[in-house]
Amino acid sequence: MKPHILLASGLLIASVAYTQQATTPKAYFEKRLVDRPDAPPPPYDTLLRVVDSVGASSAGEIEVILPLISSALKSNVPNLPIEGVFALFAIAQRPDGGKLLSGTLPEIASLMRHPDERISGGSVTILRNLTRTIPDSTVPLLVNRLVAPGAPTLVKSEIVRSLLESSKRNEQQVLKSIEAYLTLDSAPTVKMATLGAIASNRFQTPAIATYALGGLNDKDKHVQIAAIQAVYALGQDVRDKAGPRISQLATGQTVDAQVRALAERALQNRLGEPHKVELPPPPKR
């Protein structure tokens, strides 16, 4: 998946003439770092070409641009920190991404606290990619952020997704951090994201199953929809426990039509078939 597909939502970059063409990542970030805060940003296509070229750059070239990217992340130039996140994501996707970014992990982890969710969410996505190759380094960083004080957020639910995907998900500290997070009250959008993380990984513990089953009783119809999908994904034993409640949702006259239709499909074991469910749009990143 290209980085612009994942992170472009909410990234507003005007398509204006870029006064000096930057054909390499090094030239691009050198130019951007001396731009005035009111300077027009480069066209979106220019950014994409530069970021895509990161994958074809040599390891030596990446090592040269990492200090420039680090400066970009701290810059006050509008959009430039997000452009730095784009570049880090492209590096993280490389086979040697773990080796190249091992020394940058503390800086990437610090971005998980950034108030701009495009940046904090992007940092989690970067760490998720790196977790596939260097979990011993990334998982403790993700766990530390997940257990940090504060209300559940979309970013923390993305951390849950990353941890459930990791090879360390069976470790006691990882499971305890996830299960503690599941006990916290959260907004419907965050519950949906957490249930989506559970459904996509199909990994369960008693606490995870209890969380998914609890979502069936939520007052928000979108949470109920996500819970039905999560319960279905967790396997037959959880489906059996959910059966009576899903039957109620499938037949209740006051149940929302979308919830009722999905519950009917769940009872028929047909959730694997293509089916369109209208969910609210995700928040911009």
PENOR-V487540 format. One record per backbone hydrogen bond with DSSP energy under -1.0 kcal/mol. CO is the residue of the C=O (numbers start at 1). NH is the residue of the N-H. If there is no record, write none. Layout:
BEGIN
co=CO nh=NH
co=CO nh=NH
END
This chain:
BEGIN
co=2 nh=5
co=2 nh=6
co=3 nh=7
co=4 nh=8
co=8 nh=11
co=14 nh=16
co=24 nh=28
co=25 nh=29
co=26 nh=30
co=27 nh=31
co=28 nh=32
co=29 nh=33
co=32 nh=35
co=36 nh=39
co=43 nh=47
co=44 nh=48
co=45 nh=49
co=46 nh=50
co=47 nh=51
co=48 nh=52
co=49 nh=53
co=51 nh=54
co=58 nh=62
co=59 nh=63
co=60 nh=64
co=61 nh=65
co=62 nh=66
co=65 nh=69
co=66 nh=70
co=67 nh=71
co=68 nh=72
co=69 nh=73
co=72 nh=75
co=77 nh=80
co=79 nh=83
co=80 nh=84
co=81 nh=85
co=82 nh=86
co=83 nh=87
co=84 nh=88
co=85 nh=89
co=86 nh=90
co=87 nh=91
co=88 nh=92
co=89 nh=93
co=91 nh=94
co=94 nh=97
co=96 nh=100
co=97 nh=101
co=101 nh=104
co=104 nh=108
co=105 nh=109
co=106 nh=110
co=109 nh=112
co=110 nh=113
co=111 nh=114
co=116 nh=119
co=116 nh=120
co=117 nh=121
co=119 nh=123
co=120 nh=124
co=121 nh=125
co=122 nh=126
co=123 nh=127
co=124 nh=128
co=125 nh=129
co=126 nh=130
co=127 nh=131
co=130 nh=133
co=130 nh=134
co=134 nh=137
co=134 nh=138
co=135 nh=139
co=138 nh=142
co=139 nh=143
co=140 nh=144
co=141 nh=145
co=142 nh=146
co=143 nh=147
co=153 nh=157
co=154 nh=158
co=155 nh=159
co=156 nh=160
co=157 nh=161
co=158 nh=162
co=159 nh=163
co=160 nh=164
co=161 nh=165
co=166 nh=169
co=168 nh=171
co=171 nh=175
co=172 nh=176
co=173 nh=177
co=174 nh=178
co=175 nh=179
co=176 nh=180
co=177 nh=181
co=178 nh=182
co=181 nh=184
co=187 nh=191
co=188 nh=192
co=189 nh=193
co=190 nh=194
co=191 nh=195
co=192 nh=196
co=193 nh=197
co=194 nh=198
co=195 nh=199
co=196 nh=200
co=197 nh=201
co=198 nh=202
co=205 nh=209
co=206 nh=210
co=207 nh=211
co=208 nh=212
co=209 nh=213
co=210 nh=214
co=211 nh=215
co=213 nh=216
co=214 nh=217
co=215 nh=218
co=220 nh=224
co=221 nh=225
co=222 nh=226
co=223 nh=227
co=224 nh=228
co=225 nh=229
co=226 nh=230
co=227 nh=231
co=228 nh=232
co=229 nh=233
co=230 nh=234
co=235 nh=239
co=236 nh=240
co=237 nh=241
co=238 nh=242
co=239 nh=243
co=242 nh=246
co=243 nh=247
co=244 nh=248
co=245 nh=249
co=246 nh=250
co=247 nh=251
co=248 nh=252
co=256 nh=260
co=257 nh=261
co=258 nh=262
co=259 nh=263
co=260 nh=264
co=261 nh=265
co=262 nh=266
co=263 nh=267
co=264 nh=268
co=265 nh=270
co=266 nh=269
co=270 nh=273
END
